[in-house]
């Protein structure tokens, strides 16, 4: 991550409480289990289109990774991006 604008976009994506709930439910990237939209919708008690909307935003800023298996998309948290975000934020503040 290289600039304040990118960090700002990520924090905007994180400003929605439902997106934070999505991240909390998703496994960390690299763990065996990943979740599909239908499982997230059931767990969150919201519609699949609503979950897809939140995942699209999280994926657009790099916080979520997606893998396709047998016609389904499975999602996991991109922990490398989250760690990078906070490292860059600290560096930016210390400048």
DSSP file (Angstrom, degrees, kcal/mol; ACC not computed):
  #  RESIDUE AA STRUCTURE BP1 BP2  ACC     N-H-->O    O-->H-N    N-H-->O    O-->H-N    TCO  KAPPA ALPHA  PHI   PSI    X-CA   Y-CA   Z-CA
    1    1 A X              0   0    0      0, 0.0     3,-0.1     0, 0.0     0, 0.0   0.000 360.0 360.0 360.0 136.5    0.0    0.0    0.0
    2    2 A X        +     0   0    0      1,-0.1     2,-0.3     0, 0.0     3,-0.0   0.599 360.0  42.3-125.0 -10.6    1.5    3.3   -1.0
    3    3 A X     >  -     0   0    0      1,-0.1     4,-1.8     0, 0.0     3,-0.2  -0.949  67.3-118.7-145.0 163.6   -0.7    6.2   -0.3
    4    4 A X  H  > S+     0   0    0     -2,-0.3     4,-2.6     1,-0.2     5,-0.2   0.837 110.5  60.4 -64.4 -34.8   -3.2    7.9    2.0
    5    5 A X  H  > S+     0   0    0      2,-0.2     4,-2.1     1,-0.2    -1,-0.2   0.905 105.0  48.1 -61.9 -41.4   -6.0    7.7   -0.5
    6    6 A X  H  > S+     0   0    0     -3,-0.2     4,-1.9     2,-0.2    -1,-0.2   0.913 111.9  49.5 -65.6 -42.0   -5.8    3.9   -0.7
    7    7 A X  H  X S+     0   0    0     -4,-1.8     4,-2.5     1,-0.2    -2,-0.2   0.912 109.4  52.7 -61.9 -41.1   -5.8    3.7    3.1
    8    8 A X  H  X S+     0   0    0     -4,-2.6     4,-2.2     1,-0.2    -2,-0.2   0.902 106.9  52.2 -61.6 -41.7   -8.8    6.0    3.2
    9    9 A X  H  X S+     0   0    0     -4,-2.1     4,-2.0     2,-0.2    -1,-0.2   0.892 110.0  49.2 -61.9 -39.4  -10.7    3.8    0.8
   10   10 A X  H  X S+     0   0    0     -4,-1.9     4,-1.8     2,-0.2    -2,-0.2   0.930 110.6  49.0 -66.3 -45.1  -10.0    0.7    3.0
   11   11 A X  H  X S+     0   0    0     -4,-2.5     4,-0.5     1,-0.2    -1,-0.2   0.843 108.8  54.2 -65.6 -31.6  -11.2    2.5    6.1
   12   12 A X  H >< S+     0   0    0     -4,-2.2     3,-1.0     1,-0.2     4,-0.3   0.915 107.6  50.4 -64.1 -42.1  -14.4    3.6    4.3
   13   13 A X  H >< S+     0   0    0     -4,-2.0     3,-0.7     1,-0.2    -2,-0.2   0.858 111.4  48.9 -62.9 -34.0  -15.0    0.0    3.4
   14   14 A X  H 3< S+     0   0    0     -4,-1.8    -1,-0.2     1,-0.2    -2,-0.2   0.536  89.4  84.1 -82.4  -6.6  -14.5   -0.9    7.0
   15   15 A X  T << S+     0   0    0     -3,-1.0     2,-0.6    -4,-0.5    -1,-0.2   0.637  71.1  86.2 -75.1 -12.4  -16.9    1.8    8.3
   16   16 A X  S X> S-     0   0    0     -3,-0.7     4,-1.5    -4,-0.3     3,-0.7  -0.792  73.2-145.5 -90.5 123.2  -20.0   -0.3    7.8
   17   17 A X  H 3> S+     0   0    0     -2,-0.6     4,-1.9     1,-0.2    -1,-0.1   0.833  98.3  57.7 -57.3 -34.1  -20.7   -2.6   10.8
   18   18 A X  H 3> S+     0   0    0      1,-0.2     4,-2.3     2,-0.2    -1,-0.2   0.878 103.5  52.9 -65.8 -35.7  -22.0   -5.4    8.6
   19   19 A X  H <> S+     0   0    0     -3,-0.7     4,-2.4     2,-0.2    -1,-0.2   0.870 107.5  51.4 -67.8 -34.9  -18.7   -5.5    6.7
   20   20 A X  H  X S+     0   0    0     -4,-1.5     4,-2.1     2,-0.2    -1,-0.2   0.882 109.4  50.7 -66.2 -37.1  -16.9   -5.9   10.0
   21   21 A X  H  X S+     0   0    0     -4,-1.9     4,-1.8     2,-0.2    -2,-0.2   0.899 108.8  52.0 -65.4 -39.9  -19.3   -8.7   10.9
   22   22 A X  H  X S+     0   0    0     -4,-2.3     4,-2.0     1,-0.2    -2,-0.2   0.944 110.4  47.9 -60.5 -48.0  -18.5  -10.3    7.5
   23   23 A X  H  < S+     0   0    0     -4,-2.4    -1,-0.2     1,-0.2    -2,-0.2   0.883 109.2  54.2 -60.9 -38.1  -14.7  -10.1    8.2
   24   24 A X  H  < S+     0   0    0     -4,-2.1    -1,-0.2     1,-0.2    -2,-0.2   0.866 111.7  44.6 -64.7 -35.7  -15.2  -11.5   11.7
   25   25 A X  H  < S+     0   0    0     -4,-1.8    -1,-0.2    -3,-0.2    -2,-0.2   0.803  95.4  90.3 -78.8 -29.9  -17.0  -14.6   10.3
   26   26 A X  S  < S-     0   0    0     -4,-2.0    50,-0.1    -5,-0.2     8,-0.1  -0.393  79.9-119.5 -71.3 142.1  -14.7  -15.3    7.4
   27   27 A X        -     0   0    0     48,-0.4    50,-3.0     1,-0.1     2,-0.2  -0.350  37.9 -93.3 -70.6 162.2  -11.8  -17.6    8.0
   28   28 A X  B >   -a   77   0A   0     48,-0.2     3,-2.2     1,-0.1    50,-0.2  -0.551  51.5 -92.7 -75.7 142.5   -8.3  -16.2    7.5
   29   29 A X  T 3  S+     0   0    0     48,-2.9    -1,-0.1     1,-0.3     3,-0.1  -0.303 113.7  32.8 -57.7 133.5   -6.8  -16.8    4.0
   30   30 A X  T 3  S+     0   0    0      1,-0.5    -1,-0.3    -3,-0.1     2,-0.1   0.116  88.0 117.9 103.4 -20.3   -4.8  -20.0    3.9
   31   31 A X  S <  S-     0   0    0     -3,-2.2    -1,-0.5     2,-0.2    -4,-0.1  -0.412  76.9-113.1 -71.9 158.7   -7.0  -21.9    6.4
   32   32 A X  S    S+     0   0    0     -3,-0.1     2,-0.3    -2,-0.1    -1,-0.1   0.912  95.3  66.5 -60.5 -44.9   -8.7  -24.9    5.1
   33   33 A X        +     0   0    0     -5,-0.0     2,-0.3    -4,-0.0    -2,-0.2  -0.627  56.6 175.2 -89.2 134.3  -12.2  -23.7    5.3
   34   34 A X        -     0   0    0     -2,-0.3     2,-0.4    -8,-0.1    42,-0.2  -0.890  24.9-125.7-124.4 160.9  -13.6  -20.8    3.2
   35   35 A X  E     -B   75   0A   0     40,-2.0    40,-3.3    -2,-0.3     2,-0.2  -0.862  10.7-143.3-114.1 144.2  -17.2  -19.6    3.2
   36   36 A X  E  >  -B   74   0A   0     -2,-0.4     4,-2.0    38,-0.2     3,-0.2  -0.522  34.1-102.9 -93.7 168.8  -19.6  -19.1    0.4
   37   37 A X  H  > S+     0   0    0     36,-0.6     4,-2.8     1,-0.2     5,-0.2   0.883 119.5  55.8 -59.3 -41.4  -22.2  -16.3    0.2
   38   38 A X  H  > S+     0   0    0      1,-0.2     4,-2.1     2,-0.2    -1,-0.2   0.894 107.7  48.1 -63.1 -39.5  -25.1  -18.6    1.2
   39   39 A X  H  > S+     0   0    0     -3,-0.2     4,-2.3     2,-0.2    -1,-0.2   0.903 113.2  48.2 -66.8 -40.7  -23.3  -19.7    4.4
   40   40 A X  H  X S+     0   0    0     -4,-2.0     4,-2.7     2,-0.2     5,-0.2   0.908 109.8  52.3 -64.9 -41.9  -22.5  -16.1    5.3
   41   41 A X  H  X>S+     0   0    0     -4,-2.8     4,-1.9     1,-0.2     5,-1.3   0.918 111.3  46.9 -60.9 -43.9  -26.1  -15.0    4.5
   42   42 A X  H  <5S+     0   0    0     -4,-2.1    -1,-0.2    -5,-0.2    -2,-0.2   0.926 114.5  46.9 -62.4 -44.9  -27.5  -17.7    6.9
   43   43 A X  H  <5S+     0   0    0     -4,-2.3    -2,-0.2     1,-0.2    -1,-0.2   0.872 119.2  39.2 -66.2 -38.4  -25.0  -16.8    9.6
   44   44 A X  H  <5S-     0   0    0     -4,-2.7    -1,-0.2     2,-0.2    -2,-0.2   0.661 102.6-127.7 -87.5 -18.0  -25.7  -13.0    9.3
   45   45 A X  T  <5S+     0   0    0     -4,-1.9     2,-0.3     1,-0.3    -3,-0.2   0.815  70.7 112.7  72.9  30.5  -29.4  -13.3    8.8
   46   46 A X  S   <S-     0   0    0     -5,-1.3    -1,-0.3    -6,-0.2    -2,-0.2  -0.822  73.2 -81.9-127.2 169.6  -29.3  -11.1    5.7
   47   47 A X     >  -     0   0    0     -2,-0.3     4,-2.2     1,-0.1     5,-0.2  -0.269  33.3-118.7 -72.0 156.7  -30.0  -11.8    2.0
   48   48 A X  H  > S+     0   0    0      1,-0.2     4,-2.8     2,-0.2     5,-0.2   0.894 115.0  53.7 -62.0 -41.2  -27.4  -13.3   -0.3
   49   49 A X  H  > S+     0   0    0      1,-0.2     4,-2.1     2,-0.2    -1,-0.2   0.890 108.5  50.6 -61.2 -36.0  -27.5  -10.2   -2.6
   50   50 A X  H  > S+     0   0    0      2,-0.2     4,-2.0     1,-0.2    -2,-0.2   0.925 111.4  47.1 -66.1 -44.2  -26.8   -8.0    0.5
   51   51 A X  H  X S+     0   0    0     -4,-2.2     4,-2.7     1,-0.2     5,-0.2   0.925 110.8  52.7 -61.4 -44.5  -23.8  -10.3    1.5
   52   52 A X  H  X S+     0   0    0     -4,-2.8     4,-2.5     1,-0.2    -1,-0.2   0.887 106.8  53.4 -59.1 -39.8  -22.5  -10.2   -2.1
   53   53 A X  H  X S+     0   0    0     -4,-2.1     4,-1.7     2,-0.2    -1,-0.2   0.937 111.5  44.5 -60.2 -48.2  -22.7   -6.4   -2.1
   54   54 A X  H  X S+     0   0    0     -4,-2.0     4,-2.4     1,-0.2    -2,-0.2   0.899 113.4  50.6 -65.7 -40.9  -20.6   -6.2    1.1
   55   55 A X  H  X S+     0   0    0     -4,-2.7     4,-2.9     1,-0.2     5,-0.2   0.885 106.3  55.9 -64.0 -38.6  -18.1   -8.8   -0.2
   56   56 A X  H  X S+     0   0    0     -4,-2.5     4,-2.1    -5,-0.2    -1,-0.2   0.911 110.0  45.4 -59.8 -43.0  -17.7   -6.9   -3.4
   57   57 A X  H  X S+     0   0    0     -4,-1.7     4,-1.1     2,-0.2    -2,-0.2   0.926 114.5  47.3 -67.4 -45.2  -16.7   -3.8   -1.5
   58   58 A X  H  <>S+     0   0    0     -4,-2.4     5,-2.2     1,-0.2     6,-0.8   0.881 114.1  48.0 -63.8 -37.8  -14.3   -5.7    0.8
   59   59 A X  H ><5S+     0   0    0     -4,-2.9     3,-1.3     4,-0.2    -1,-0.2   0.868 103.8  61.2 -69.8 -36.8  -12.8   -7.5   -2.2
   60   60 A X  H 3<5S+     0   0    0     -4,-2.1    -1,-0.2     1,-0.3    -2,-0.2   0.777 108.9  42.5 -63.9 -26.0  -12.4   -4.2   -4.2
   61   61 A X  T 3<5S-     0   0    0     -4,-1.1    -1,-0.3    -3,-0.3    -2,-0.2   0.358 119.6-109.9-101.3   4.7  -10.1   -2.9   -1.5
   62   62 A X  T < 5S+     0   0    0     -3,-1.3    19,-0.2     2,-0.2    -3,-0.2   0.568  85.0 118.4  86.3   9.9   -8.2   -6.2   -1.1
   63   63 A X  S   <S+     0   0    0     -5,-2.2    15,-2.8    -6,-0.2     2,-0.4   0.672  73.7  46.2 -82.6 -15.6   -9.4   -7.2    2.3
   64   64 A X  E     -C   77   0A   0     -6,-0.8     2,-0.3    13,-0.3    13,-0.2  -0.979  68.6-153.2-130.3 139.1  -11.1  -10.4    1.0
   65   65 A X  E     -C   76   0A   0     11,-2.9    11,-1.9    -2,-0.4     2,-0.4  -0.832  11.5-152.5-107.9 150.7   -9.8  -13.1   -1.3
   66   66 A X  E     -C   75   0A   0     -2,-0.3     2,-0.4     9,-0.2     9,-0.2  -0.972  11.4-176.3-127.6 137.0  -12.1  -15.2   -3.5
   67   67 A X  E     -C   74   0A   0      7,-2.6     7,-3.3    -2,-0.4     2,-0.5  -0.993  18.4-139.6-129.6 139.8  -11.6  -18.7   -4.9
   68   68 A X  E     +C   73   0A   0     -2,-0.4     2,-0.4     5,-0.2     5,-0.2  -0.863  23.7 171.6-104.3 131.3  -14.0  -20.5   -7.1
   69   69 A X  E >   -C   72   0A   0      3,-2.7     3,-2.2    -2,-0.5    -2,-0.0  -0.985  67.8 -18.8-138.6 124.7  -14.7  -24.2   -6.7
   70   70 A X  T 3  S-     0   0    0     -2,-0.4     3,-0.1     1,-0.3    -1,-0.1   0.845 128.1 -47.4  50.2  43.1  -17.4  -26.2   -8.5
   71   71 A X  T 3  S+     0   0    0      1,-0.2     2,-0.3     0, 0.0    -1,-0.3   0.426 118.7 103.2  83.8  -1.5  -19.4  -23.1   -9.5
   72   72 A X  E <   - C   0  69A   0     -3,-2.2    -3,-2.7   -36,-0.0     2,-0.5  -0.861  65.0-133.2-114.0 149.5  -19.4  -21.5   -6.1
   73   73 A X  E     - C   0  68A   0     -2,-0.3   -36,-0.6    -5,-0.2     2,-0.4  -0.876  20.6-163.2 -99.7 131.9  -17.3  -18.6   -4.9
   74   74 A X  E     -BC  36  67A   0     -7,-3.3    -7,-2.6    -2,-0.5     2,-0.3  -0.933   6.6-152.8-118.4 139.9  -15.6  -19.0   -1.5
   75   75 A X  E     +BC  35  66A   0    -40,-3.3   -40,-2.0    -2,-0.4   -48,-0.4  -0.825  16.4 171.3-119.7 149.5  -14.2  -16.1    0.5
   76   76 A X  E     - C   0  65A   0    -11,-1.9   -11,-2.9    -2,-0.3     2,-0.2  -0.976  39.8 -94.5-148.5 156.9  -11.5  -15.6    3.1
   77   77 A X  E     -aC  28  64A   0    -50,-3.0   -48,-2.9    -2,-0.3     2,-1.3  -0.531  28.3-134.4 -73.8 136.4   -9.9  -12.7    4.9
   78   78 A X    >>  +     0   0    0    -15,-2.8     4,-1.5    -2,-0.2     3,-0.5  -0.740  27.0 179.2 -89.6  87.9   -6.7  -11.4    3.3
   79   79 A X  H 3> S+     0   0    0     -2,-1.3     4,-2.6     1,-0.2     5,-0.2   0.803  75.3  62.6 -64.4 -30.5   -4.7  -11.0    6.5
   80   80 A X  H 3> S+     0   0    0      1,-0.2     4,-2.3     2,-0.2    -1,-0.2   0.914 104.4  47.9 -60.9 -41.3   -1.6   -9.8    4.6
   81   81 A X  H <> S+     0   0    0     -3,-0.5     4,-2.4   -19,-0.2    -1,-0.2   0.898 111.4  50.0 -65.9 -40.7   -3.5   -6.8    3.4
   82   82 A X  H  X S+     0   0    0     -4,-1.5     4,-1.9     2,-0.2    -2,-0.2   0.923 112.0  47.2 -65.7 -43.8   -4.8   -6.0    6.9
   83   83 A X  H  X S+     0   0    0     -4,-2.6     4,-2.1     1,-0.2    -2,-0.2   0.912 112.6  49.9 -62.4 -42.1   -1.3   -6.3    8.4
   84   84 A X  H  X S+     0   0    0     -4,-2.3     4,-2.9    -5,-0.2     5,-0.2   0.891 106.7  56.5 -63.0 -41.0    0.0   -4.0    5.6
   85   85 A X  H  X S+     0   0    0     -4,-2.4     4,-2.4     1,-0.2    -1,-0.2   0.935 110.9  41.9 -57.1 -49.4   -2.7   -1.5    6.2
   86   86 A X  H  X S+     0   0    0     -4,-1.9     4,-2.1     2,-0.2    -1,-0.2   0.841 113.7  52.0 -73.0 -32.4   -1.9   -1.0    9.9
   87   87 A X  H  X S+     0   0    0     -4,-2.1     4,-2.4     2,-0.2    -2,-0.2   0.934 113.1  45.4 -63.8 -45.6    1.9   -1.0    9.2
   88   88 A X  H  X S+     0   0    0     -4,-2.9     4,-2.6     2,-0.2    -2,-0.2   0.879 110.9  53.2 -66.3 -38.2    1.4    1.7    6.6
   89   89 A X  H  X S+     0   0    0     -4,-2.4     4,-2.3    -5,-0.2    -1,-0.2   0.932 110.0  47.7 -61.9 -45.2   -0.9    3.7    8.9
   90   90 A X  H  X S+     0   0    0     -4,-2.1     4,-2.0     1,-0.2    -2,-0.2   0.925 112.8  48.7 -61.9 -44.2    1.7    3.6   11.6
   91   91 A X  H  X S+     0   0    0     -4,-2.4     4,-0.7     1,-0.2    -2,-0.2   0.899 111.1  50.5 -61.8 -41.0    4.4    4.7    9.2
   92   92 A X  H >< S+     0   0    0     -4,-2.6     3,-0.6     1,-0.2    -1,-0.2   0.894 111.4  47.6 -65.3 -40.5    2.2    7.5    7.8
   93   93 A X  H 3< S+     0   0    0     -4,-2.3    -1,-0.2     1,-0.2    -2,-0.2   0.859 109.8  53.3 -69.2 -35.2    1.5    8.8   11.3
   94   94 A X  H 3<        0   0    0     -4,-2.0    -1,-0.2     1,-0.2    -2,-0.2   0.598 360.0 360.0 -78.4 -10.8    5.1    8.7   12.3
   95   95 A X    <<        0   0    0     -4,-0.7    -1,-0.2    -3,-0.6    -2,-0.1   0.513 360.0 360.0 -61.0 360.0    6.3   10.8    9.3
